[in-house]
């Protein structure tokens, strides 16, 4: 089973790139400047080379600080995207039961991993808003895991 891995030695440079890119994108918003655009393109290349993810878009980090910390943004950038695997019900249950034990970046990765591997959209609703997916009261993580497993079997697609 795939797990989120982070090369901690790359973290400072990724943080620097994200900060610089955020600043440049804010300036570009107010002023079309070819030099700034080229600087942003160079940061995009550096970030992709550093993370190994050639699909990573630097524009996703504009105003990152409105949603997450710099550390979380950088850690997320360093994690490889989740891959589709054939998970057992026990593996799903183990992930769900322990998902809140992780820092924010890894928790987000595990939620995406579950979405990719269960076919269920908005997995965060199961964890944080269980009433939206049909669970009453204050369900345990085990009950939430059982609901995810049940919905995966039934091919449920929940869109609000």
HELIX and SHEET records of a PDB file:
HELIX    1   1 UNK A    8  UNK A   10  5                                   3    
HELIX    2   2 UNK A   11  UNK A   30  1                                  20    
HELIX    3   3 UNK A   34  UNK A   51  1                                  18    
HELIX    4   4 UNK A   58  UNK A   61  5                                   4    
HELIX    5   5 UNK A   64  UNK A   66  5                                   3    
HELIX    6   6 UNK A   70  UNK A   78  1                                   9    
HELIX    7   7 UNK A   89  UNK A   98  1                                  10    
HELIX    8   8 UNK A   99  UNK A  101  5                                   3    
HELIX    9   9 UNK A  104  UNK A  118  1                                  15    
HELIX   10  10 UNK A  123  UNK A  128  1                                   6    
HELIX   11  11 UNK A  130  UNK A  133  5                                   4    
HELIX   12  12 UNK A  141  UNK A  154  1                                  14    
END                                                                             
